[in-house]
Amino acid sequence: MTGIAKPPIKPARPFFSSGPCAKPPGWSPDWLTGAVTGRSHRSDVGKQALGDLIGALKRLLQLPPDYQLAIVPGSDTGAFEMAMWSLIGARGVDVFAWDVFGRLWVRDVVEELGLRDCSIHDAPFGHLPGFAKADFDRDIVFTANGTTSGVRVPDLDWIADDRRGLTLCDATSAVLAQDLDWSKLDVVTFSWQKCLGSEAAHGVLILSPRAVERAVSFEPPWPVPKLFRFARNGTLDDGLFTGQTINTPSMLCVEDCARAVAWADASGGLHGLQARAERNAAIIWDFMARSDWARDPAADPATRSLTSVVIGIADGNFERLDEAGQRRFVSDMAALLEREGAAFDIAGHRGAPPGLRIWTGPTVEAEDLSALLPWLDWAYKTVRAGSL
């Protein structure tokens, strides 16, 4: 080990993982003491807890009153695949992808559902695809934030108001961190383990009136598993949107999310959470702008993610390494920081270009991000001195 001096201050909460994410500030296991445990989720008290959480989420999101919200299994992945299996196929589909998870939806549409009338609009990491190519007579599938690429869709102005198809948006890392124009969105999914920091395994499915109409009027040409089924024989499962879940939920997770929503309300609600994410992301952006090694991979600063900020490494020697060498370098940095208790789980996604990824969502404290910065420099210099 080299003699590079360690920074004197560590983040008090070094939880910068992009999922599951940091718990809300002040969280403790005591938050779970009010959970409806040992009771059926179909009992009156169980359904009340689930229904109350649905109402609280709708208020926090400022959801239009005619939009439906349900708690569903399988985190965001389950929610989004539920929507695709149940709703698409009535029209041609345009899929926009620019990161690992967007490309998973491409694979689902092309390989699993086998849709033939499908147009794929792809872009490399750090870039967005050309949304001007969207055909709104067709269904549109896209992610609001590329969690693995550090690039987001900054607005939804490109979506036509008079569209005939549906817009299906995976918004798990964007909900509560950036503005979403609900009038432009027909299906939205997210996991409450992201911007609320709640315990995982549960997803949230949101449907516009147009999506509900599709659900009750369209019969998919493929079998729809029970866990994906929210309409049948021309009827919407209304109970699902009031708290009668498809399968058994964890009432501990439900209580955890309810307390996280209460924390969000006390922190300024939707706009307060958005402001926290914007302030947090700017700390890392400013660091990259000043750094002699940290590179911002976003091609357009206006598209930079507010929650999952990716840091590339701009170093001639690093860039001359093969991909395996670059991944070892990044892994060594992340391991050093974890060993020191300065940052946990910040190596970039294995499917993305080698780099670091810092979660800057609303549950992260700005002072912890500021304390992290000198540790990033320390880890880079330490690994570089020993590896390059």
C-alpha positions as CSV (number, residue, x, y, z in Angstrom):
1,M,0.0,0.0,0.0
2,T,1.3,3.5,-0.9
3,G,1.7,6.3,1.6
4,I,-1.2,8.4,0.2
5,A,-2.9,10.1,3.1
6,K,-6.4,9.1,3.8
7,P,-9.1,11.9,4.1
8,P,-9.9,12.7,7.8
9,I,-13.7,12.6,7.5
10,K,-15.9,9.7,6.3
11,P,-19.5,9.8,5.2
12,A,-21.8,9.2,8.2
13,R,-24.0,7.1,5.9
14,P,-21.8,5.6,3.2
15,F,-24.8,3.9,1.4
16,F,-24.5,5.0,-2.2
17,S,-25.8,1.8,-3.9
18,S,-28.1,2.3,-6.8
19,G,-30.4,-0.4,-5.6
20,P,-31.4,-1.2,-3.0
21,C,-30.8,2.4,-2.0
22,A,-30.1,4.2,1.2
23,K,-32.8,4.2,3.8
24,P,-34.4,7.6,4.6
25,P,-32.3,9.7,7.1
26,G,-33.3,8.7,10.7
27,W,-34.4,5.2,9.8
28,S,-34.2,2.5,12.4
29,P,-35.9,-0.9,12.9
30,D,-38.3,0.9,15.2
31,W,-40.1,2.2,12.1
32,L,-41.5,-1.3,11.6
33,T,-43.2,-1.5,15.0
34,G,-46.6,-0.6,13.6
35,A,-46.6,-3.3,10.9
36,V,-49.6,-5.5,10.5
37,T,-47.7,-8.8,11.2
38,G,-49.3,-12.1,12.0
39,R,-52.5,-11.1,10.3
40,S,-53.8,-11.9,6.8
41,H,-53.2,-9.2,4.2
42,R,-56.8,-9.8,3.3
43,S,-58.1,-9.0,6.8
44,D,-59.8,-5.7,7.2
45,V,-56.7,-4.3,9.0
46,G,-54.4,-5.7,6.3
47,K,-56.4,-4.3,3.4
48,Q,-56.6,-1.0,5.3
49,A,-52.8,-0.7,5.6
50,L,-52.4,-1.5,1.9
51,G,-55.2,0.9,0.9
52,D,-53.7,3.6,3.0
53,L,-50.3,3.2,1.4
54,I,-51.8,3.3,-2.1
55,G,-53.6,6.6,-1.2
56,A,-50.4,8.0,0.4
57,L,-48.3,7.2,-2.7
58,K,-50.9,8.8,-5.0
59,R,-50.8,12.0,-2.9
60,L,-47.1,12.1,-2.8
61,L,-46.8,11.6,-6.6
62,Q,-49.5,14.2,-7.2
63,L,-51.2,11.6,-9.4
64,P,-54.3,12.7,-11.4
65,P,-57.4,11.4,-9.7
66,D,-58.4,9.2,-12.6
67,Y,-55.1,7.3,-12.6
68,Q,-55.0,4.0,-10.9
69,L,-52.2,2.7,-8.7
70,A,-51.5,-0.8,-7.5
71,I,-48.9,-2.6,-5.4
72,V,-47.7,-5.6,-7.3
73,P,-45.0,-8.4,-6.9
74,G,-41.6,-8.5,-8.4
75,S,-40.3,-5.0,-7.8
76,D,-40.1,-2.7,-10.9
77,T,-39.2,-5.6,-13.2
78,G,-42.4,-7.4,-12.2
79,A,-44.5,-4.3,-12.6
80,F,-43.1,-3.4,-16.0
81,E,-43.3,-7.0,-17.4
82,M,-46.9,-7.2,-16.0
83,A,-47.7,-4.1,-18.1
84,M,-46.1,-5.4,-21.3
85,W,-47.5,-9.0,-21.0
86,S,-51.0,-7.5,-20.5
87,L,-51.2,-4.4,-22.7
88,I,-48.9,-4.5,-25.7
89,G,-49.6,-6.4,-28.9
90,A,-52.7,-4.5,-30.0
91,R,-50.5,-2.1,-32.1
92,G,-47.0,-2.0,-33.3
93,V,-44.4,-1.1,-30.7
94,D,-41.5,1.4,-30.7
95,V,-38.9,0.6,-28.0
96,F,-36.3,3.2,-27.0
97,A,-33.2,1.9,-25.1
98,W,-29.9,3.3,-24.1
99,D,-28.8,1.3,-21.0
100,V,-28.9,-2.2,-19.6
101,F,-32.5,-2.2,-18.4
102,G,-33.9,-0.6,-21.5
103,R,-32.3,-3.3,-23.5
104,L,-33.9,-5.9,-21.2
105,W,-37.3,-4.6,-22.3
106,V,-36.1,-4.9,-26.0
107,R,-35.3,-8.5,-25.3
108,D,-38.7,-9.1,-23.7
109,V,-40.6,-7.5,-26.6
110,V,-38.6,-9.2,-29.3
111,E,-37.6,-12.6,-27.9
112,E,-40.1,-13.4,-25.1
113,L,-43.3,-11.9,-26.6
114,G,-42.1,-12.3,-30.2
115,L,-43.7,-9.2,-31.5
116,R,-43.0,-8.8,-35.2
117,D,-44.2,-5.3,-35.7
118,C,-41.5,-3.8,-33.5
119,S,-39.0,-0.9,-34.1
120,I,-36.0,-0.7,-31.9
121,H,-34.3,2.7,-31.3
122,D,-31.0,2.2,-29.5
123,A,-28.3,4.6,-28.5
124,P,-24.8,3.9,-26.9
125,F,-24.2,4.6,-23.2
126,G,-24.1,8.3,-22.4
127,H,-26.4,9.2,-25.3
128,L,-30.2,9.2,-25.8
129,P,-31.9,7.7,-28.8
130,G,-33.8,10.0,-31.3
131,F,-37.2,10.4,-29.8
132,A,-38.3,12.3,-32.8
133,K,-38.6,8.9,-34.5
134,A,-41.4,7.9,-32.3
135,D,-44.6,6.9,-34.1
136,F,-47.6,7.7,-31.8
137,D,-50.0,5.5,-33.8
138,R,-47.9,2.8,-32.1
139,D,-47.2,1.9,-28.4
140,I,-44.0,3.5,-27.0
141,V,-41.8,1.7,-24.5
142,F,-39.0,3.6,-22.7
143,T,-37.2,4.1,-19.5
144,A,-37.2,7.6,-17.9
145,N,-33.8,7.2,-16.4
146,G,-31.0,5.0,-17.5
147,T,-29.8,3.8,-14.2
148,T,-26.7,2.1,-15.6
149,S,-25.8,4.8,-18.0
150,G,-26.3,8.0,-15.9
151,V,-28.5,9.5,-18.6
152,R,-32.2,10.4,-18.3
153,V,-35.0,11.8,-20.4
154,P,-35.1,15.4,-19.2
155,D,-38.7,16.1,-20.3
156,L,-41.6,14.5,-22.1
157,D,-42.4,17.2,-24.5
158,W,-41.7,14.8,-27.4
159,I,-44.8,12.7,-26.6
160,A,-47.8,13.6,-28.6
161,D,-51.0,14.6,-26.8
162,D,-53.2,13.1,-29.5
163,R,-51.4,9.8,-29.6
164,R,-53.4,6.7,-30.4
165,G,-50.9,4.2,-28.9
166,L,-50.0,3.9,-25.2
167,T,-46.8,5.2,-23.6
168,L,-45.2,2.7,-21.2
169,C,-42.5,4.2,-19.0
170,D,-40.2,2.4,-16.6
171,A,-39.7,5.2,-14.2
172,T,-38.2,3.5,-11.2
173,S,-35.2,5.8,-10.8
174,A,-37.0,9.0,-11.9
175,V,-40.2,9.0,-9.9
176,L,-39.9,11.5,-7.0
177,A,-36.6,12.8,-8.3
178,Q,-37.7,14.7,-11.5
179,D,-40.9,16.1,-13.0
180,L,-43.1,13.6,-14.8
181,D,-45.9,15.1,-16.9
182,W,-48.6,12.5,-16.2
183,S,-50.7,13.6,-19.2
184,K,-48.0,12.2,-21.4
185,L,-47.8,8.8,-19.6
186,D,-50.2,5.9,-19.8
187,V,-48.3,3.2,-17.9
188,V,-45.7,4.0,-15.2
189,T,-43.9,1.5,-13.0
190,F,-41.4,1.9,-10.2
191,S,-39.9,0.2,-7.2
192,W,-40.2,1.9,-3.8
193,Q,-36.7,0.6,-2.9
194,K,-35.2,3.4,-5.1
195,C,-36.1,7.1,-4.3
196,L,-37.9,6.1,-1.1
197,G,-35.3,3.7,0.2
198,S,-38.0,1.2,1.3
199,E,-37.4,-2.6,1.4
200,A,-37.6,-4.2,-2.0
201,A,-39.5,-7.0,-3.7
202,H,-42.6,-4.9,-4.4
203,G,-43.4,-2.9,-7.4
204,V,-45.9,-0.1,-8.2
205,L,-48.1,-0.1,-11.3
206,I,-49.8,3.1,-12.5
207,L,-52.4,3.1,-15.2
208,S,-54.0,6.1,-17.0
209,P,-57.7,5.9,-18.2
210,R,-56.4,5.1,-21.7
211,A,-54.4,2.2,-20.3
212,V,-57.4,0.9,-18.4
213,E,-59.4,1.0,-21.6
214,R,-56.8,-1.1,-23.4
215,A,-56.7,-3.5,-20.5
216,V,-60.4,-4.3,-20.7
217,S,-60.8,-4.2,-24.4
218,F,-57.7,-6.2,-25.5
219,E,-57.0,-9.9,-25.1
220,P,-53.2,-10.6,-25.5
221,P,-52.4,-13.5,-27.9
222,W,-50.2,-15.2,-25.4
223,P,-50.9,-16.7,-22.0
224,V,-50.7,-14.2,-19.1
225,P,-49.4,-15.6,-15.8
226,K,-51.6,-15.0,-12.8
227,L,-49.0,-12.7,-11.2
228,F,-49.2,-10.5,-14.4
229,R,-53.0,-10.4,-14.7
230,F,-54.9,-7.2,-13.7
231,A,-57.8,-7.6,-16.1
232,R,-59.8,-10.6,-17.3
233,N,-62.8,-11.2,-19.5
234,G,-63.2,-7.5,-20.2
235,T,-63.1,-6.4,-16.6
236,L,-60.4,-4.6,-14.6
237,D,-59.4,-6.1,-11.2
238,D,-60.6,-3.1,-9.2
239,G,-59.6,-4.7,-5.9
240,L,-55.9,-4.7,-6.9
241,F,-56.0,-0.9,-7.0
242,T,-57.5,-0.6,-3.6
243,G,-55.2,-3.0,-1.7
244,Q,-56.3,-6.5,-2.6
245,T,-52.9,-7.7,-3.8
246,I,-52.4,-10.5,-6.3
247,N,-50.1,-12.5,-4.0
248,T,-49.1,-12.2,-0.4
249,P,-47.1,-9.0,0.3
250,S,-44.7,-8.4,3.1
251,M,-46.5,-6.2,5.6
252,L,-43.1,-5.3,7.1
253,C,-42.2,-3.8,3.7
254,V,-45.6,-2.1,3.5
255,E,-45.1,-0.5,6.9
256,D,-41.5,0.5,5.9
257,C,-42.8,2.2,2.8
258,A,-45.6,4.0,4.7
259,R,-43.0,5.4,7.1
260,A,-40.8,6.4,4.1
261,V,-43.7,8.3,2.6
262,A,-44.3,10.1,5.9
263,W,-40.6,11.1,5.9
264,A,-41.0,12.3,2.3
265,D,-44.0,14.4,3.3
266,A,-42.1,15.9,6.2
267,S,-39.2,16.7,3.8
268,G,-41.2,18.9,1.5
269,G,-43.2,16.3,-0.4
270,L,-42.6,15.7,-4.1
271,H,-40.8,19.1,-4.7
272,G,-38.7,18.6,-1.6
273,L,-37.5,15.2,-2.8
274,Q,-36.8,16.6,-6.3
275,A,-34.7,19.4,-4.8
276,R,-32.7,17.0,-2.7
277,A,-31.9,14.9,-5.7
278,E,-30.9,17.9,-7.8
279,R,-28.7,19.2,-5.1
280,N,-27.1,15.8,-4.6
281,A,-26.4,15.2,-8.2
282,A,-24.8,18.6,-8.6
283,I,-22.2,17.7,-6.0
284,I,-20.9,14.9,-8.1
285,W,-21.2,16.9,-11.4
286,D,-19.1,19.7,-9.9
287,F,-16.6,17.2,-8.7
288,M,-16.2,15.7,-12.2
289,A,-15.9,19.2,-13.7
290,R,-12.9,19.9,-11.3
291,S,-11.3,16.5,-11.4
292,D,-8.2,15.6,-13.4
293,W,-9.4,12.0,-13.7
294,A,-13.2,11.7,-13.2
295,R,-15.0,12.0,-16.5
296,D,-18.7,12.7,-17.0
297,P,-19.9,10.2,-19.7
298,A,-23.1,12.0,-20.5
299,A,-22.9,13.4,-24.0
300,D,-25.4,16.2,-23.2
301,P,-25.3,17.8,-19.7
302,A,-29.0,18.4,-19.9
303,T,-29.6,14.7,-19.9
304,R,-27.5,13.8,-16.8
305,S,-29.3,11.6,-14.3
306,L,-30.4,13.2,-11.0
307,T,-30.2,9.9,-9.2
308,S,-27.6,7.5,-10.6
309,V,-24.6,9.6,-11.5
310,V,-22.0,7.6,-13.5
311,I,-18.3,8.5,-13.2
312,G,-15.9,7.5,-16.0
313,I,-12.2,7.5,-15.7
314,A,-10.2,9.8,-18.0
315,D,-6.6,8.6,-17.7
316,G,-4.4,7.6,-20.7
317,N,-2.9,4.6,-18.9
318,F,-6.4,3.4,-17.7
319,E,-7.7,3.8,-21.2
320,R,-4.9,1.6,-22.6
321,L,-6.0,-1.3,-20.4
322,D,-8.2,-3.9,-21.9
323,E,-11.8,-4.1,-20.6
324,A,-10.9,-6.7,-18.0
325,G,-8.1,-4.6,-16.7
326,Q,-10.3,-1.5,-16.5
327,R,-13.0,-3.5,-14.5
328,R,-10.3,-4.7,-12.1
329,F,-9.2,-1.1,-11.6
330,V,-12.7,0.0,-10.8
331,S,-13.4,-3.1,-8.6
332,D,-10.2,-2.4,-6.7
333,M,-11.3,1.2,-6.1
334,A,-14.8,0.1,-4.9
335,A,-13.2,-2.6,-2.6
336,L,-10.9,-0.1,-1.0
337,L,-13.7,2.3,-0.3
338,E,-15.8,-0.5,1.2
339,R,-13.0,-1.7,3.3
340,E,-12.5,1.8,4.7
341,G,-16.3,2.2,5.3
342,A,-16.3,5.3,3.0
343,A,-18.6,4.0,0.3
344,F,-20.5,0.8,-0.3
345,D,-21.5,-0.7,-3.7
346,I,-20.4,2.0,-6.1
347,A,-18.8,-0.1,-8.9
348,G,-20.7,0.5,-12.1
349,H,-23.1,-2.1,-13.4
350,R,-21.4,-5.2,-15.0
351,G,-23.3,-4.6,-18.2
352,A,-22.1,-0.9,-18.5
353,P,-18.7,0.5,-19.5
354,P,-16.2,0.3,-16.6
355,G,-16.7,3.1,-14.2
356,L,-18.3,4.1,-10.8
357,R,-21.9,4.8,-10.1
358,I,-23.1,7.0,-7.2
359,W,-26.7,7.1,-6.1
360,T,-27.7,10.7,-5.4
361,G,-31.4,10.1,-4.9
362,P,-33.5,11.9,-2.2
363,T,-32.6,9.6,0.7
364,V,-28.9,10.4,0.4
365,E,-27.6,13.3,2.5
366,A,-25.6,16.1,0.7
367,E,-23.0,16.2,3.5
368,D,-22.2,12.5,2.9
369,L,-21.7,13.1,-0.8
370,S,-19.4,16.0,0.0
371,A,-17.4,13.8,2.5
372,L,-17.2,11.1,-0.2
373,L,-15.4,13.2,-2.8
374,P,-11.8,13.2,-1.2
375,W,-12.2,9.5,-0.7
376,L,-12.8,9.0,-4.4
377,D,-9.6,10.8,-5.1
378,W,-7.8,8.8,-2.5
379,A,-9.0,5.5,-3.9
380,Y,-8.1,6.5,-7.5
381,K,-4.6,7.6,-6.6
382,T,-4.0,4.5,-4.4
383,V,-5.1,2.0,-7.1
384,R,-3.3,3.9,-9.8
385,A,-0.1,3.9,-7.9
386,G,-0.3,0.2,-7.5
387,S,-1.8,-0.8,-10.8
388,L,-0.6,1.4,-13.6
